[in-house]
Amino acid sequence: MRLIAIVLFLLWLPAGAQADARRIKVDALEYPWSAVGRLNAGGRSYCTAVLISERHLLTAAHCLWNRIQGAWWPVESLHFVAGYQGGEAPLHALVKSYAVADGVVIGPRLSPEMAGADWAVVELAEPLGRQAGWMAVGLPAGTPRGVVGALGYRAESPHAMSLEYGCRVLAHESDSRVFWHDCPGARGESGGPVLAFLPDGPHVLGITSMITAMEGLHLTGAVDVRVMTDALMFPKAARIAAAAGIGRSPGRPPSTGQVSPLPAATLAELAGAQMAGSQEAPSLALLARLLARSADSGP
């Protein structure tokens, strides 16, 4: 019922209210994009996941469910690849363990009622974040959310990471577990991060869970990371999430490794005429400004 109410509310938006979002391919071996990767399951399916510490990922719980067997995937069937692009997997690790949100039930399809519990913490067997880096989770107190972006491996381009930016958060469910933004999601992006771009880098606001469309308006639902440490909602999983790294500062990769510590290719693509003649050094703060400026300028 909550999903129906939200969609009906959104239908009151004026025609043409879909976000003027933009989508670009990003270099997955440049930080911060290197902190996101493909979580492969049994050689049959994949989702997106994001590093939040040296060893821990956030993803969607339904990504860990084997629909054919009607059971959770065993850890030995799960493999995470960071920096994945073009079929190359330079940074990868097996999964040691995972914990799904308390009370989540996955059937043949994820029901709207379950979307708020559609999240999981995954522990890797190796500290992959030392090479790939990791992202901060949540916003500092008093920081405005602004427009957001979504990152992942869309089904139509499963070997390339896509960033969609300029998305607007349009609605929040009454229990605050799920928010909806107006960038059209796609299969494969499940489990990927919804991001706010701050001067110290992207911060994870939510984990992509489900998509819907009605009357031409495409919506993507994400689990709000703020509920992931709520011990009343999720007594077991919240404890694991807090220990895993929710609330920590972001982690940058070393300057001498396989991953570039700055997104030079993305900055060059976004800058274009905006930065003609500028001598400003590449930085994550510049990335945040260029994304905001590009979103404001429209297509």
C-alpha positions in Angstrom: 0.0 0.0 0.0 2.8 2.4 0.7 4.2 2.0 -2.8 0.7 2.7 -4.3 0.4 5.8 -2.2 3.8 7.1 -3.2 3.2 6.6 -6.9 -0.2 8.3 -6.7 1.4 11.2 -5.0 4.0 11.5 -7.7 1.4 11.5 -10.4 0.4 15.0 -9.2 3.8 16.2 -10.5 3.4 18.3 -13.7 4.0 16.7 -17.1 7.7 16.6 -18.0 8.7 16.3 -14.3 11.1 13.4 -14.9 14.6 14.4 -14.0 16.9 15.8 -16.7 19.4 13.1 -15.7 22.5 12.3 -17.6 24.2 9.0 -17.9 27.9 8.5 -18.6 30.3 5.6 -18.6 33.0 5.9 -16.0 36.5 4.4 -15.7 36.1 1.7 -13.0 39.8 1.8 -12.2 39.6 5.4 -11.0 38.5 6.3 -7.5 35.8 6.8 -6.3 34.2 4.5 -9.0 36.7 1.7 -8.1 34.9 1.3 -4.8 31.9 -0.1 -6.6 31.9 -3.5 -8.4 30.0 -6.5 -9.6 28.9 -9.1 -7.1 28.6 -12.3 -9.1 26.5 -15.2 -7.9 27.1 -18.8 -9.1 28.1 -17.7 -12.6 24.4 -17.1 -13.3 23.6 -13.6 -12.2 25.2 -10.5 -10.9 24.3 -7.3 -9.0 26.2 -4.2 -8.0 27.7 -3.6 -4.6 29.8 -0.9 -2.9 32.8 -1.1 -0.6 32.2 0.7 2.7 35.5 -0.5 4.4 38.5 -2.6 3.6 36.5 -5.8 3.7 32.8 -4.9 3.7 30.2 -4.3 1.0 26.6 -3.0 1.0 24.3 -4.6 -1.5 20.6 -5.5 -1.9 19.5 -8.7 0.0 17.6 -10.0 -3.1 21.0 -10.2 -4.9 22.0 -13.0 -2.5 18.8 -15.0 -3.2 18.9 -17.9 -5.6 15.5 -17.8 -7.2 15.9 -21.1 -9.0 16.7 -23.0 -5.8 14.5 -20.8 -3.5 17.4 -20.4 -1.0 20.2 -18.0 -0.1 23.4 -18.4 -2.2 26.2 -20.2 -0.3 29.2 -17.9 0.3 31.4 -20.1 -1.9 29.2 -19.2 -4.9 29.8 -15.4 -4.4 32.6 -13.4 -5.9 33.1 -9.6 -5.9 35.0 -7.8 -8.6 36.0 -4.1 -8.1 37.3 -2.1 -11.0 35.6 -4.4 -13.4 35.3 -3.2 -17.0 35.6 -4.7 -20.5 35.7 -8.3 -19.1 38.9 -7.5 -17.1 38.8 -8.3 -13.3 42.0 -6.9 -11.8 40.7 -6.6 -8.3 38.6 -9.4 -6.9 37.8 -11.4 -3.7 35.7 -14.2 -2.6 33.0 -13.7 0.0 33.6 -14.8 3.6 30.2 -14.2 5.0 27.1 -12.0 4.7 24.1 -10.9 6.8 20.8 -9.9 5.3 18.4 -7.5 7.1 16.3 -9.0 9.8 12.9 -10.2 8.6 13.6 -9.9 4.9 11.7 -12.5 2.8 12.4 -12.9 -0.8 9.9 -14.8 -3.0 9.8 -15.2 -6.8 9.7 -11.3 -6.8 10.6 -8.8 -4.2 7.3 -7.3 -2.8 7.1 -3.6 -2.2 6.5 -4.3 1.5 9.9 -6.0 1.7 11.8 -3.2 -0.1 12.7 -1.5 3.2 14.5 -4.7 4.4 16.2 -5.3 1.0 19.8 -4.8 2.1 22.8 -6.8 3.2 26.3 -6.5 4.6 28.9 -8.7 2.8 32.3 -9.5 4.3 35.1 -10.3 1.9 37.8 -12.9 2.4 40.5 -10.3 1.5 40.9 -6.6 2.3 40.1 -5.4 -1.2 39.4 -1.9 -0.1 43.0 -1.3 0.5 43.5 -1.4 -3.2 40.1 -0.2 -4.5 39.2 2.3 -1.8 35.8 2.6 -0.2 33.0 5.2 0.2 31.6 7.0 3.2 28.0 6.1 4.2 25.5 8.7 5.2 25.8 12.5 5.3 27.4 14.6 8.0 24.8 16.3 10.2 23.3 19.4 8.6 24.5 18.6 5.1 21.9 19.1 2.4 21.2 16.1 0.1 20.8 18.0 -3.1 20.5 16.1 -6.4 21.8 12.6 -6.3 23.4 10.0 -8.6 23.2 6.3 -9.1 26.1 4.0 -10.0 26.1 0.4 -11.3 26.4 -2.2 -14.0 23.2 -1.9 -16.1 22.0 -5.0 -17.9 22.3 -3.3 -21.3 26.0 -2.7 -20.7 27.1 -5.3 -18.1 30.8 -4.9 -18.7 30.9 -1.1 -18.1 30.0 1.0 -15.1 27.4 3.7 -15.6 26.9 6.9 -13.6 23.5 8.6 -13.8 23.4 12.0 -12.1 21.0 14.9 -11.7 18.4 12.6 -10.0 15.9 14.1 -7.6 14.6 12.5 -4.5 10.8 12.8 -4.9 9.3 10.8 -2.1 10.2 9.1 1.2 8.1 6.3 2.6 6.3 7.0 5.9 8.5 4.5 7.9 11.6 6.2 6.3 13.1 2.9 5.1 12.8 3.6 1.3 13.2 6.8 -0.8 12.3 7.2 -4.5 14.2 9.1 -7.1 13.4 9.9 -10.7 16.4 8.4 -12.5 15.3 5.3 -14.4 17.0 2.3 -12.9 17.7 -1.0 -14.7 18.4 -4.6 -14.0 22.0 -5.1 -12.8 22.0 -1.8 -10.8 20.3 -3.6 -7.9 22.6 -3.3 -4.8 24.4 -0.3 -6.2 24.8 3.0 -4.3 22.7 6.1 -4.6 25.1 8.9 -4.0 25.4 12.5 -2.8 28.5 14.2 -4.1 30.5 16.2 -1.4 33.9 17.8 -1.5 35.5 14.7 0.1 33.9 12.4 -2.4 30.6 10.6 -2.9 28.6 9.5 0.2 26.3 6.6 0.0 22.7 7.6 0.8 20.9 4.4 -0.3 21.1 1.0 -1.9 19.1 0.5 -5.1 16.3 -2.1 -4.5 13.5 -1.8 -7.1 12.2 0.1 -10.1 8.8 1.0 -11.3 7.1 3.1 -13.9 3.6 4.6 -14.2 2.2 7.2 -16.6 5.6 7.7 -18.2 7.3 8.5 -14.8 10.2 6.1 -14.1 11.1 5.7 -10.4 13.9 3.9 -8.6 13.5 2.9 -4.9 16.5 2.7 -2.6 16.9 1.6 1.0 17.9 4.6 3.1 21.2 3.8 4.8 20.1 5.6 7.9 17.9 2.7 8.9 20.7 0.2 8.6 22.0 1.1 12.1 18.6 1.2 13.7 18.7 -1.6 16.2 14.9 -1.5 16.8 14.2 -2.2 13.2 17.1 -4.6 12.6 18.5 -5.9 15.9 21.1 -8.3 14.3 21.9 -6.7 11.0 22.2 -3.1 12.4 24.9 -4.3 14.8 26.8 -5.9 11.9 26.4 -2.8 9.7 27.7 -0.5 12.4 30.7 -2.8 13.0 31.3 -3.0 9.2 31.9 0.7 8.8 28.8 2.7 8.4 29.7 6.1 9.6 33.4 6.0 8.8 35.3 8.4 6.6 36.0 7.3 3.0 39.1 5.4 2.2 41.3 6.4 -0.7 43.4 3.9 -2.7 47.2 4.2 -2.7 48.7 6.4 -5.4 51.1 3.6 -6.5 48.5 0.8 -7.1 46.3 -0.3 -10.0 43.6 2.3 -9.2 44.0 6.0 -9.9 43.2 8.0 -6.8 41.2 10.6 -8.8 38.6 10.2 -11.6 40.6 12.0 -14.3 38.6 10.6 -17.2 35.3 11.6 -15.7 36.5 15.1 -14.8 37.7 15.6 -18.4 34.4 14.5 -19.8 32.4 16.6 -17.5 34.6 19.7 -17.8 34.5 20.3 -21.5 33.8 23.9 -22.1 33.0 24.5 -18.5 36.7 24.4 -17.6 38.2 25.9 -20.8 41.3 27.8 -19.8 41.0 26.7 -16.1 44.1 25.7 -14.2 42.2 24.1 -11.3 43.8 20.8 -10.2 41.7 17.6 -10.4 40.0 16.8 -7.1 36.9 15.1 -5.6 35.7 18.6 -4.7 35.9 19.6 -8.4 34.0 16.4 -9.3 31.2 17.4 -7.0 31.0 20.9 -8.5 31.1 19.7 -12.1 28.3 17.2 -11.4 26.1 19.8 -9.7 26.8 22.3 -12.5 26.1 19.8 -15.3 22.8 18.7 -13.5 21.7 22.3 -13.2 22.4 23.1 -16.8 20.2 20.3 -18.1 20.8 18.2 -21.2 
